[in-house]
Amino acid sequence: MGRHAAMKIESFFSLALVTTLISPLAVFAADSRPDLHQYKSYEYTEANKTIRLTIPEGLRVVRGILVVGPHNGGDSREMYREVWYREFMHLHSFAFLGAQSFSSHAENYWIMRRGLKQFAVDAKHPELINAPYVTTGFSAGGGYASRLVVEDPEKVIAAVIVGSRLNLTNVKSTAAHFGTPVCIINGEQEDRGMAVVVEPVLAENRPKGALWGWMAVPGIGHGRDGQEVLAMPMLDAAVRMRYPVDGDVQKGALKLKPIELNTGWIADNGSWRSGLTKIATAEEFRGDLAQSSWLLNEDIAFIYRAYATYDRPLKITSPSHTSALREVWDEGSSVEIVVDDSGFTNWKTLTLYDGASKLAELNSGAARFTVKDLRAGYHAFSVLGTGGNGDIRPSNPVLVVVRKEAAASSSRK
């Protein structure tokens, strides 16, 4: 079948192209809860660049595609195995698209478009042509997420660009570009280098209503270090907010639901070093829009605040900041949140949040919480501590991914 498909494409494009069907795999996380799904993957190669589409076996309709590009010289084809990406497929009935040997983002975009046409035939999923995207990626992968926003804003539900920028060089921004939620995440130690290319774009376009924001993660440089703690809750929320209730990719391209500017939240980018990043509803924000970040909703604003604030005196040590790379939880499970409070010893209260939802409060004793009866989805936990002099300081956020009951094993933790 792969050879036949390759011949068909070669005759159409007059290029040396290859498509390959990858055998279904049983994928297991590196903990006690194995993945019970199987998958089918399809590869397409053109000009020495290979993309792979992975679809959960038995998925009748592919509602959308999670696109994760690789860093320069990297390979993101197997990254669908990572829990925070894998469970996104099952929560939203999406496929996963990864790649190897990406370079020119403009060229890669058209290779992806041609590859999706072939995948639609090979996988017998014609709706792939109409499926919208959510996209993220690190470094060059973030650059490719930017390219998707530039090339196809009507099809991009949301994008999180990690270790890169939103590149609008020679691009005339449209309402569709402004209306695509984007968050750029860099590292503190690459801050000034990235700031010179990121800040001017936001300064020009945020006052025009662009639904864009950015942050620099404290303590890291140019590296992939669990930025999914913000990326995946944001992409998850965007799908829930923008995917039409009656949307059917089998009938044609979707018209994504617009998000009103004033329904979001805004962060003051100049307050990252203030001890507690300032956030407010879009209607209540009184700062400089040119130095601000637009955020989807209150939940994302709370995660952003915990993640963007510098010199945090509280640290969640368990779960770890990257545990959701491999660890998945079953619905109904309980998880213990352990906090290192040694940098904030005079606290009066510690309050645990899941997004913006207040879960519990401590007034004394060990700095740990137990969250019971977890529901399917993404849980980004953070802690706000109130000190003896009334100052409020945050912890880092951590991500817990809970799979849908239908995918869960019979055992519980």
GIPEHU-V157203 format. One record per backbone hydrogen bond with DSSP energy under -1.0 kcal/mol. CO is the residue of the C=O (numbers start at 1). NH is the residue of the N-H. Records with the same first field share a line. If there is no record, write none. Layout:
CO: NH + NH
//
This chain:
1: 5
2: 6
3: 7
4: 8
5: 9
6: 10
7: 11
8: 12
9: 13
10: 14
15: 17
18: 45
20: 43
22: 41
29: 31
38: 57
40: 55
41: 22
42: 53
43: 20
44: 51
45: 18
46: 49
49: 46
50: 100
51: 44
52: 98
53: 42
54: 96
55: 40
56: 59
64: 95
65: 134
66: 97
67: 136
71: 74
74: 101
76: 79
78: 81
79: 82
82: 85 + 86
83: 87
85: 89
86: 90
87: 91
88: 92
89: 93 + 94
93: 63
95: 66
96: 54
97: 68
98: 52
99: 76
100: 50
104: 108
105: 109
106: 110
107: 111
108: 112
109: 113
110: 114
111: 115
112: 116
113: 117
114: 118
115: 119
116: 120
117: 121
118: 122
119: 123
120: 125
125: 128
126: 129
127: 130 + 131
132: 65
133: 157
134: 67
135: 160
136: 69
137: 162
138: 141
139: 143
140: 144
141: 145
142: 146
143: 147
144: 148
145: 149
146: 150
147: 151
148: 152
152: 155 + 156
155: 133
158: 135
159: 183
161: 185
162: 139
168: 171
174: 178
175: 179
177: 180
178: 211
181: 159
182: 213
183: 161
184: 215
185: 163
186: 217
187: 190
188: 191
190: 194
191: 195
192: 196
194: 197 + 198
195: 199
198: 202
199: 203
200: 204
201: 205
202: 206
205: 210
206: 209
210: 212
211: 182
212: 294
213: 184
215: 186
217: 188 + 220
220: 189
221: 223
226: 229
227: 230 + 231
228: 232
230: 234
231: 235
232: 236
233: 237
234: 238
235: 239
236: 240
237: 241
238: 242
239: 243
242: 257
244: 247
248: 251
260: 263
261: 264
264: 282
265: 295
266: 280
267: 293
268: 271
271: 274
272: 310
278: 268
280: 266
281: 285
288: 291
289: 292
291: 269
293: 267
295: 265
297: 301
298: 302
299: 303
300: 304
301: 305
302: 306
303: 307
304: 308
305: 309
315: 340
318: 338
320: 323
322: 325
323: 326 + 327
325: 83
329: 403
330: 333
333: 374
335: 371
337: 369
338: 317 + 318
340: 315
341: 344
344: 347
349: 386
350: 362
351: 384
352: 359 + 360
353: 382
354: 357
357: 354
360: 352
362: 350
366: 368
367: 339
369: 337
371: 335
374: 332
377: 402
379: 400
380: 355
381: 398
382: 353
383: 395
384: 351
385: 393
386: 348 + 349
387: 390
391: 387
393: 385
394: 314
398: 381
400: 379
401: 329
402: 377
404: 407
405: 408
//
